[in-house]
Amino acid sequence: MKRVVFYRNPGPGSQPYKEVVNFDDDATEADITEAYTDWVWQEIGEQFTWYFEDENGGGKG
């Protein structure tokens, strides 16, 4: 079993934290990178978005 630490430091005023993720011994770096990418998006997904802006400068969605 490979134990990999995913670490996040949200910035000033926030507490850094880590998550230990277990992978099978035959997991490749690509497997770990894919899991890490998913983890990052789960962590920050709610903090970012995009939308079309109308001519008045508003207009989400």
C-alpha positions as CSV (number, residue, x, y, z in Angstrom):
1,M,0.0,0.0,0.0
2,K,1.3,3.5,-0.9
3,R,0.4,6.3,1.4
4,V,0.3,9.7,-0.3
5,V,-0.4,13.0,1.5
6,F,-2.5,15.6,-0.3
7,Y,-1.8,18.9,1.4
8,R,-3.6,22.2,1.3
9,N,-2.7,25.6,2.7
10,P,-5.8,27.8,2.1
11,G,-3.8,30.9,3.0
12,P,-3.6,33.5,5.8
13,G,-6.0,33.1,8.6
14,S,-6.8,29.5,7.6
15,Q,-5.4,26.3,9.0
16,P,-3.4,24.1,6.6
17,Y,-4.6,20.5,6.5
18,K,-3.7,17.2,4.9
19,E,-5.5,14.1,3.8
20,V,-3.7,10.8,3.6
21,V,-4.8,8.7,0.6
22,N,-4.0,5.0,0.2
23,F,-3.2,3.6,-3.2
24,D,-2.5,0.1,-4.3
25,D,1.2,-0.8,-4.6
26,D,0.9,-0.9,-8.4
27,A,-0.6,2.6,-8.6
28,T,1.3,4.8,-11.1
29,E,2.2,8.5,-10.7
30,A,-0.5,9.1,-13.3
31,D,-3.1,7.4,-11.1
32,I,-2.0,9.5,-8.1
33,T,-2.0,12.7,-10.2
34,E,-5.6,11.9,-11.4
35,A,-6.8,11.4,-7.8
36,Y,-5.0,14.5,-6.7
37,T,-6.6,16.6,-9.5
38,D,-10.0,15.3,-8.5
39,W,-9.3,16.1,-4.8
40,V,-8.2,19.7,-5.7
41,W,-11.3,20.4,-7.7
42,Q,-13.5,19.1,-4.8
43,E,-11.7,21.4,-2.5
44,I,-11.9,24.6,-4.5
45,G,-14.8,23.9,-6.9
46,E,-17.2,26.0,-4.9
47,Q,-14.9,29.0,-4.8
48,F,-14.7,29.6,-8.6
49,T,-17.2,29.9,-11.4
50,W,-17.6,31.7,-14.7
51,Y,-20.6,33.3,-16.5
52,F,-21.6,35.4,-19.5
53,E,-21.8,39.1,-18.7
54,D,-24.6,41.1,-20.3
55,E,-24.2,44.7,-21.6
56,N,-25.1,46.1,-18.2
57,G,-22.2,44.2,-16.5
58,G,-24.4,41.6,-14.8
59,G,-26.0,38.3,-15.7
60,K,-25.0,35.1,-14.0
61,G,-26.0,31.9,-15.8
